[in-house]
Amino acid sequence: MSIQQVNAFYELLISEPAIYDQYQNKCCSQGFFGSCHWDKSKIVRFAATHGYNFNENELDQVWFETESNYADDSLNLA
């Protein structure tokens, strides 16, 4: 499943600082105050060069699913 590919790709980035540096240099445009603007199409292409196969929609799903899980957890503090 491609969502597993997205997760595996991010595991690679976490475990390999040199690859993360390449990822940041190729996929991030620096904004004001050092903020980073990520280009999803560049991320998908960069991941493909490392053998991972997913598309922008699957990347979005992982990004927003993770945010949703954090929001759900914060609402269930009882």
N, C-alpha and C positions, 0 to 999 in steps of 0.2 A: 504494500500500500504506500502511496506517495507521501502521506502524512508522516509515516514512519521514516521516510527518506529525509524529510525536513528535520525531524527530531535528531536523526543520526548525523546530519550535516552540522547542526548546532552543537552536538556532542564533540564532533571533530574540532570545531572552532574553540571550544572550551579547553580541550586537551592539547591543542597545538598553537602556542602563542605566535609562531612565525606565520602560520596560515591565517590566524585571526588578523594579524597586521596587514597581510595582503588583501584580505577580505575588506577591511576597513578602508584601505587606500583605494581599492577599485570600486567599491559599492556605496561609499559615503561621500556626500558633498558637504563640505563644511559651511555652516551657517553662521549667524551672528553669535558672539560669545562662545564659540567653540561647539555649538550644537551640531548634531549630525543629521543629515537628511538622507535616508536610505532609499536607494533606487531598486525596486523589486525586480525589474527585468535584469539588472546587472547582478543581483544576488542569485537569481535562477541560473544565469549563464556561468557565474563563478562556481556555483555548486556543481554544475554539470562538468566542469573541468576537473573536478575531484571525484567524479563517478556517481553523483547523486542526481536523481531524476524526479523533479516536481515542478509544478507551475505556480504562477503568481497567486491564483485562487487558493491553492493548498497552503502556500506560505501565509496568506492572510488568515486562513482558518486556524493555523497554529498560533499565529500572533494574537488574534482576538479571542480564541478559546482560552489561552493562558490568562489574558486580562480578565475575562469573565470568571474564571475559576478563582482568581484573587479577590474579585469583587464579591463573589458568592461567599467565600470564606470570611470576609470581613463583616458580612451581614449576619453570619451565624455565630456571633460571639457569646450567645447566651449560655 
